Amino acid sequence: MQALPFPDPPLKDGFVLLRPWRRMDTQQRYEGFADGLCQRFSSPRIEPTTEADVAAAYERNEQERLAGEALNFAIVDAARPERVWGAMSVYDVDASNQRAAIGYWVASWERGRGVATRSLRLLARWSFARLNVERLELTCAPDNIASARVAERCGFVREGLLRSHLRFKNRRRDTVMFSLLPGELEQDR
Ligand SMILES: CC(C)(COP(=O)(O)OP(=O)(O)OC[C@H]1O[C@@H](n2cnc3c(N)ncnc32)[C@H](O)[C@@H]1OP(=O)(O)O)[C@@H](O)C(=O)NCCC(=O)NCCS
């Protein structure tokens, strides 16, 4: 497998900027992800995420990048790139099937300002152009209305419900599957 390159120059739109994580982000990364909604929708474990879990993620993220599986980004304030607003990843990169998935969270104090929507547009466009994918997938829990709105605003199409799709918080959980094909990206919905 080929290592995945980070975008150079970094993806940005004048409001958000997507850059690689830095060790000095650990506290902000932890504080953003420790919030109740992130734990509810983005952490499959029952046990709350700890700062040590977050500190351990950097090495795993780099291994995933070197293996050609995933790129993990910090979403930051484009005007002050040291300020972390959230996270976005392109993961499950499947080169042979030209397919990948995108996931994200935004810190509670930055929600509702278009941070996720803008970041998703940037990363989806780049993934089609540079990762040679022909299909992007986005999955969320059936009751994750905000995440579904982000997907739909970017043009993702709701394909259906995957019943008993994954193990989540020690139970089976259904998943809504969205997909985006080249040419479907919406800029201002
Ligand atoms: C999903 C999430 C990333 C959205 O981030 P965000 O930066 O606030 O998203 P945006 O501002 O770009 O857009 C949010 C959209 O969801 C809507 N929304 C937000 N909270 C909502 C709620 N409780 N119910 C219904 N819609 C909601 C907003 O109104 C907006 O849609 P609109 O433009 O049609 O009004 C954020 O809520 C989050 O981090 N949630 C916890 C983690 C998570 O669920 N990650 C995704 C896992 S699949």
The ligand as an SDF file (V2000), in Angstrom:
LIG
                    3D

 48 50  0  0  0  0  0  0  0  0999 V2000
  -22.4670   16.7580   13.4040 C   0  0  0  0  0  0  0  0  0  0  0  0
  -21.5460   17.9330   13.7310 C   0  0  0  0  0  0  0  0  0  0  0  0
  -20.1350   17.5760   13.3100 C   0  0  0  0  0  0  0  0  0  0  0  0
  -22.0320   19.1700   12.9530 C   0  0  0  0  0  0  0  0  0  0  0  0
  -21.0620   20.1900   13.0720 O   0  0  0  0  0  0  0  0  0  0  0  0
  -21.4180   21.7350   12.7880 P   0  0  0  0  0  0  0  0  0  0  0  0
  -20.1570   22.4440   12.4980 O   0  0  0  0  0  0  0  0  0  0  0  0
  -22.2670   22.2460   13.8690 O   0  0  0  0  0  0  0  0  0  0  0  0
  -22.2770   21.5920   11.4600 O   0  0  0  0  0  0  0  0  0  0  0  0
  -22.7790   22.7730   10.5070 P   0  0  0  0  0  0  0  0  0  0  0  0
  -22.8470   24.0520   11.2790 O   0  0  0  0  0  0  0  0  0  0  0  0
  -21.9480   22.7230    9.2770 O   0  0  0  0  0  0  0  0  0  0  0  0
  -24.2450   22.2470   10.1070 O   0  0  0  0  0  0  0  0  0  0  0  0
  -25.0740   21.7080   11.1020 C   0  0  0  0  0  0  0  0  0  0  0  0
  -26.4060   21.4120   10.5180 C   0  0  0  0  0  0  0  0  0  0  0  0
  -27.0830   20.5810   11.4340 O   0  0  0  0  0  0  0  0  0  0  0  0
  -28.1930   21.2840   11.9650 C   0  0  0  0  0  0  0  0  0  0  0  0
  -28.3260   20.8900   13.3610 N   0  0  0  0  0  0  0  0  0  0  0  0
  -27.4610   21.0870   14.3530 C   0  0  0  0  0  0  0  0  0  0  0  0
  -27.9220   20.5500   15.4740 N   0  0  0  0  0  0  0  0  0  0  0  0
  -29.1280   20.0030   15.1620 C   0  0  0  0  0  0  0  0  0  0  0  0
  -30.1160   19.2990   15.8900 C   0  0  0  0  0  0  0  0  0  0  0  0
  -29.9510   19.0340   17.1950 N   0  0  0  0  0  0  0  0  0  0  0  0
  -31.2120   18.9050   15.2480 N   0  0  0  0  0  0  0  0  0  0  0  0
  -31.3840   19.1640   13.9340 C   0  0  0  0  0  0  0  0  0  0  0  0
  -30.4720   19.7880   13.1890 N   0  0  0  0  0  0  0  0  0  0  0  0
  -29.3640   20.2210   13.8060 C   0  0  0  0  0  0  0  0  0  0  0  0
  -27.8950   22.7230   11.7640 C   0  0  0  0  0  0  0  0  0  0  0  0
  -29.0620   23.4810   11.8210 O   0  0  0  0  0  0  0  0  0  0  0  0
  -27.2470   22.6770   10.3870 C   0  0  0  0  0  0  0  0  0  0  0  0
  -28.1940   22.4260    9.3610 O   0  0  0  0  0  0  0  0  0  0  0  0
  -28.8880   23.6400    8.5540 P   0  0  0  0  0  0  0  0  0  0  0  0
  -27.8110   24.3510    7.8370 O   0  0  0  0  0  0  0  0  0  0  0  0
  -29.8340   22.9590    7.6490 O   0  0  0  0  0  0  0  0  0  0  0  0
  -29.5370   24.5180    9.5610 O   0  0  0  0  0  0  0  0  0  0  0  0
  -21.5750   18.2930   15.2420 C   0  0  0  0  0  0  0  0  0  0  0  0
  -22.9100   18.4330   15.6560 O   0  0  0  0  0  0  0  0  0  0  0  0
  -20.9100   17.2340   16.1070 C   0  0  0  0  0  0  0  0  0  0  0  0
  -19.7030   17.2730   16.3190 O   0  0  0  0  0  0  0  0  0  0  0  0
  -21.6810   16.2660   16.6370 N   0  0  0  0  0  0  0  0  0  0  0  0
  -21.1150   15.2350   17.5070 C   0  0  0  0  0  0  0  0  0  0  0  0
  -20.2120   14.2780   16.7690 C   0  0  0  0  0  0  0  0  0  0  0  0
  -20.9080   13.6720   15.5770 C   0  0  0  0  0  0  0  0  0  0  0  0
  -22.0950   13.4080   15.5930 O   0  0  0  0  0  0  0  0  0  0  0  0
  -20.1200   13.4340   14.5140 N   0  0  0  0  0  0  0  0  0  0  0  0
  -20.6360   12.8000   13.3130 C   0  0  0  0  0  0  0  0  0  0  0  0
  -20.7230   11.3280   13.5030 C   0  0  0  0  0  0  0  0  0  0  0  0
  -21.4940   10.5600   12.0740 S   0  0  0  0  0  0  0  0  0  0  0  0
  1  2  1  0
  2  3  1  0
  2  4  1  0
  2 36  1  0
  4  5  1  0
  5  6  1  0
  6  7  2  0
  6  8  1  0
  6  9  1  0
  9 10  1  0
 10 11  2  0
 10 12  1  0
 10 13  1  0
 13 14  1  0
 14 15  1  0
 15 16  1  0
 15 30  1  0
 16 17  1  0
 17 18  1  0
 17 28  1  0
 18 19  1  0
 18 27  1  0
 19 20  2  0
 20 21  1  0
 21 22  1  0
 21 27  2  0
 22 23  1  0
 22 24  2  0
 24 25  1  0
 25 26  2  0
 26 27  1  0
 28 29  1  0
 28 30  1  0
 30 31  1  0
 31 32  1  0
 32 33  2  0
 32 34  1  0
 32 35  1  0
 36 37  1  0
 36 38  1  0
 38 39  2  0
 38 40  1  0
 40 41  1  0
 41 42  1  0
 42 43  1  0
 43 44  2  0
 43 45  1  0
 45 46  1  0
 46 47  1  0
 47 48  1  0
M  END
$$$$
